[in-house]
Amino acid sequence: MLTKVHTGLEPVPGVWWKPAHKAEKIWVAVAFVWCMILFAMMPLWHWKGGQNPSGVRRRVDPKAFYARTVAFANQYKVGEDKGLPIVAPPAGADVYVTALTFQWYPILKLERGKEYTLHLSSLDVNHGFSLFPINVNFQVVPGYDYGLRVTPTATGDFRILCNEFCGIGHHTMVGRVIVVDEAGRTVSDNAAAAVGQGGQP
Amino acid sequence: MTAAAVPAPGAFRKCGATGLLVHSRAEWLIKLNAVTAVVALLIGASAALLLVLTRWQAVHLLPAVWYYRLLGVHGMNMLIFFIIYFEMAVLWFAGTVLLNSRPAAPRFGFFNFGLMVVGSLLILWMQFSGKADVLFTSYPPLKADPIYYLGIILFAVGGLCVVGQYFATLVIARREKTYVGSQPLVVYGATTAAIIAVVTLLHGALVYIPTFLWSVGLIPAVDPEVYRLLWWALGHSSQQINVAAMVAIWYMLGGLTVGAVVLNEKVSRSAFVLYILFISMASAHHLLVDPGFGPAWKIVNTSYFMYMAVLASMVHGFTVPAGMELGMRLRGFTDGLFGWLRRAPWGDPGFSALVLSVVVFGFFGGITGVTIGTEQINILAHNTLRIPGHFHATVVSGTAMAFMGATYYLLPLIFQRKVAFWKVARIQPYLFAGGMLMVEMGMTFAGSFGVPRRHWDISFSQAAFDVQFNPVVDLFLALMGIGGILAVTGALAFILIAVKSVFLGEKVTEFPRGSAIAGIPQGLTNPPVHAANVDEINEQLHAPSRGWMGATPGTVVLVGVFFLAFILYYFTNWKLLSFLWKIG
C-alpha cells in the first residue's frame, strides 16, 4: 500500500495516485482550514472592520480633476504655506488632492472625528499617497479618481509622502495634512511630525 | 529503441556519479545559460552594494540620479536576467539530463539564447545611458527609449521559444522511451514552472508590445491602470515561475544530498497543479490599494481564489522537510525527534543552501507575503520597505539560495569541475543567507514605520515640509546596510567560486564511492543510497503504533512552530490596522 521508496529524481513506474499518510493528511487539512480563515477575514473586515480600500472609483480626465481640485481649494481656502493653499472643507465634503511632480496640492485642514470623501488622483504619472507618520498607503493613478471616505481619529500635523517613483525629484515630494479638534486646535498627539513648521493654520 | 540510437553516436556521455546520460549539445546550452546567469548576478550584486549603501541613510553613497538608475539595473539583472537564464539552464537540465533525452532542436536553442543576450544588452545599454530611468516597472506615462522595450520583447520571445523547446524535449523523451513510468517529480516541477512561464510571457507580450508602439508614437496612450494589471501579471507571475523552479530544486537537492524520498506523489503533484491553476492571479497583490478595481475582484484574486496557491506552498513546506526526514530515517538516522537534522551534512553547501532556502522562504517570505497581500493589511504595507523586505526573502533567500545550492552540484555533474575554494563554498550559504536575513528584517521593520521603498532620501532634506522618522528607523536601516554588505560578500564569493571552477577548475569525471574529496559535495561521492530492504524499513516506520505523527515526527513539530508564527504575525497585523484612521 505504501509507495515504493524513491527520490524526486527518479521516474515513477506504475500508478502513483495512492493514499497519503496520516500526518500528511492532517497537515493538508489544517492548511486548508487556515486558508479558509485567511479568505474569510477579508469580507469580514469589510463588514465589521474600519479600514477598507474600497472607496468610490471612477475614470476621470487628469486635467479636469486638477481643475476641480483648484476650484475646491479656492472655495475653502483659509491660509497659505510654502505657496500652497491651506484648505478647510466642512465635514462631509468631497475633498480633492492632486498629485503632480513633485507636490501634493493643496494642504488640507480637517477636523478630528468628522468624515470626508478624499478624492486622490494624479495630473501626470503614478504617485504613491503615504500618510506620515500613521502609515496609510494608496496608489494614485492618472486618469482614475479614488474617492476614499476617511475619518481622522487623532489631531496633528501630518505629511503626505510620495512612495511611488515619479521621476528624479521623487524624494522631494511631500505634502501636508493638518487635523484639528472641535475647537480648532492642533493638539499634537503625534510626536513624530513637527507641528507649526511654516505658516500657522 | 534505446536513447543513444536516435541521435548521432557519441553525442551522449554517461555521468560518473548518477549514471544519467548527458547530451553534449544540451550540456552546452546548460553551461551557456548558467554562465550568463552568473554574469547577471555579478552586475546585480554590484548594484545591490551601491544601493544598500545609499538607502543606509547614514552612508547615503550615490547621487539621486544614479540611485534610481541602478535600482532599475538591479531589478532587471536579478529578477529577470539572473533568474531566467538560470531557469533556462534548469529547463534544459530537467528535460534532457534527468530524462536521459536528447534536446529538441539544439541549434534553435543556441539561436534563442543569442536572442535573449541581444535583448539583455539592449536593455542594459539603455539603462546605463540614462534613456530608461523608469525603474524596473516602467509604469506609463513614464516613458523609456523604444529600444528598451524592444530589448525586453526580444528577451521574452527568446525565453518563450526555449519553453516551447522544453515541451518538445518532453515529447521526444516520451516517444523515444528514454525513461520508464511517469516523469520524476523534479521534472514535473520544472514542467509546472514552464507552464507558468508561458502564461507569464504572454502577459509580457500583451503589456510590452503596446507600450513599445506607444513609445514610438504609433498609439496615443497606454492606460496606466491596465498597464499595471498586465505588467504585474508578468511581474508577479514570473516570481511564481521561480517558486515552482525553486521547489523542484528543493526536491532535487533533497534527493542528492540526503536521499530525501517523495512521501506521496499524489500530494506533491497536486500541489504543483494548484500553482498552475491559481498562481497567475497574483497580479492583484500589487493592486490592492489601486483605484481601478473593486473589493470583490481584489479579494478573489489576491487570495489566489481562496488561497489555493498558499495551500500548495504549505503542502510543499511539509513534504520537502518530511521527505528529507524520512530519507534520513530510512538510512538509519532514527534517534529522537531531530537526530536526522543534527546528523545531516551541514558542511555540504548543497544541503545547507537547501535548508536555508526552505526555512527563510517559508518563515519569512511566505508569512510576510500572505499577510501584506491581504486586501486591507496592504494599506499598511503598499510601497513601503516592507515590500522589498518580503520579496528579498522569497526571491533571494529562497530562489537564489536554492539556485546557488544547485550550482554546487551542477559544477561537478555538468561542468565536470571540482568546486573551487571549497572551504569558502562550505560557509558561503550561511554568509549569504545570514546577510540577506538582516537585509530583510531591516527593510521589514523600517517599512513598518512607513519608510518608502524606491526612495533616495528619507531625510527629505530637499522637500518643502520636514519629515522625521522615528529614530529607531536608523537602527533598522543600519541592520539592512550591514546585512547587505555581508550578503553581497556572499554573492561575490559564490560568483568567484563559480567562475574559477568553470574556467580554471580541476577536471573531475570519476566520483569514487566512499571518499571525501575537497571540491566535490558529499552527495556525489557518498550518495545517500537506501538499503535493499528499504521498503520493509519504510513499512515499520509507518506502523500505526507510531501514532498520528507517523514516520516524520520532527517535521510535524517544525511545521507546528511555523503555523504558530504565521497565526501570530497575521493577526498582529490586523490589530495594527485597526489603530488607523477610519477608511472606507
Interface residues (C-beta under 8 A of the other chain):
Chain A: L2 T3 K4 V5 H6 T7 G8 L9 E10 P11 V12 P13 G14 W16 W17 K18 P19 A20 H21 K22 A23 E24 I26 W27 V28 V30 A31 F32 W34 C35 M36 L38 F39 M41 M42 P43 W45 H46 G49 G50 Q51 N52 P53 S54 G55 R57 K82 L84 Q103 E115 L120 S121 D124 V125 N126 G128 S130 L131 F132 P133 I134 N135 V136 N137 F138 Q139 V140 V141 P142 G143 Y144 D145 Y146 L148 R149 V150 T151 P152 T153 A154 R159 L161 C162 N163 E164 F165 C166 G167 I168 H170 H171 T172 M173 V174 G175 R176 A192 A193 A194 Q197 G198
Chain B: T18 A64 V65 Y68 L98 L99 D133 L135 T137 Y139 P140 P141 L142 Y179 V180 G181 S182 Q183 P184 L185 V186 G189 D223 P224 E225 R228 A248 Y251 M252 G254 G255 L256 G259 A260 V261 V262 L263 N264 E265 K266 V267 S268 R269 L287 L288 V289 D290 P291 G292 F293 G294 P295 K298 I299 T302 S303 M306 Y307 M308 V310 L311 M314 V315 F318 T319 A322 G323 G327 L330 V370 T374 E375 Q376 N378 I379 L380 A381 H382 N383 T384 S448 F449 G450 P452 R453 R454 H455 W456 D457 I458 F460 Q462 A463 A464 F465 D466 V467 Q468 F469 N470 H530 V534 D535 N538 E539 H542 W548 M549 G550 A551 T552 T555 V556 V559 F563 F566 I567 Y570 W574 L577 S578 L580 W581 K582 I583 G584
